[in-house]
């Protein structure tokens, strides 16, 4: 079972409405998110011949990729451009790498064109600091977006305090208004050193999908979809040009559904 909720007025006229899909559990949530992933990519390829996606890490994001692997639909993998929303600045092959987790869940099992897959640099790669790695990825992203236009789909998970990618509350990353990619230090969640897209980069996405499960994230979900400041709840600033869709389970919807019920009364 799932419910679909339209929230029209929280983001103002600049962005379209939030849509919230509530599913019974995290497995049904992952199934629905995978279906949306495939639908957005296939539609973009039908329109323009290619498509682009920005991936996330975390248990919900990786479970989604496993579901896409099981039911890839009509995705033309050779014409899919793959980016990452953030990466832990650790050595290549480290199990904390989002790239490694994505490859193990999906990417190593589909016929992607390696020239169209753009992981962020590892700490033992060509750049000596996360700042250098961030600058290089920002340059790459600007070039890619200038050539092909906005990212078709950005997939995001969310932490219990509302962080997305490695954009944490009250941090320089969430307050960045110009650069597309930044180095992040002293993350409250280890590993502490990372490279992350920023909200200006997320806003270059046609479609944004936030995939969130668990009661521990319910307060942040409710705050974000009801218009919290991104500085307090970074996920509130994750909005797409054409659509913003929250795909969540009942546990993550607990506070949101209470808010809706209160408004209906």
C-alpha positions, 0 to 999 in steps of 0.5 A: 500500500502507498499514499501520495501527498501533494504539498504545493505551497511550501517552496514558493513559485520558484519550484514545483510542489513536493510530492510525498509517497508513503509506502508500508516498509523499506522494501516496498519503498525501495521497489517504488524508488527503483521504478521511479529511477527507471522511469525517469531515465528511460523517459529522458533517453527517449527524449534526448538519446541519453540521460544522467543520474547523480547517485547517493550512498547509504543503506536506502540508496544502495538498496535502491540500486540493488532493486534497479539491478533486478528490474532495469526496464528499458534503460540504455546503459551505454547512454547513461552518464553517472555522477556521485553526490558525495564521496568519502575521501578515503583510499580507493577500495575502501569499503566506505567509498560510495563508488565501491558500494554502488559498483557492488550493488549495480554498476558492475553488472550493467554495460555502462560506458566507462567514459560516462562514469565519473566517480569522485577522486579517492585520497590515494588518487591524483589529488593531494587534498579534498579541496583539490578533488572538489575543484576537479569535480566541480570543473568536470561537472560544469563542463558536463552540464554546459554540454548536455544540460541539467542532470536528469535525476538526483537520488538522495538519502537523508540522515536523522538530522536532515543531512543530504550528500555530505551537506550537514546542518549549519555547515559551510557546505549548506551555506555555499551558494556558488560552488557546485562541489566543496571539500567537507571536514569534521563531518559529525558522521565518520569518515570525517573528510569528504567531497560533496555536491552543494545545493546549487548543484542539486538545483541543476537537477530536473528531478530530485528523489529523496529515499528515506526510511526509519522512524529516527528520520521522521522529524527531519522529513516533516520539517523538510517538506513543511518548509524548514530552513535548509541551514537547519535541515539541509534536505529542505533545500533539495528541490528539482527543476521539474519535480521533487519526490520524497519516497518514504516508508510509514516509519519515516512518515510518522511526524509528517502524517501527524502534521497532515492529520492536524491540518485536516482537523 
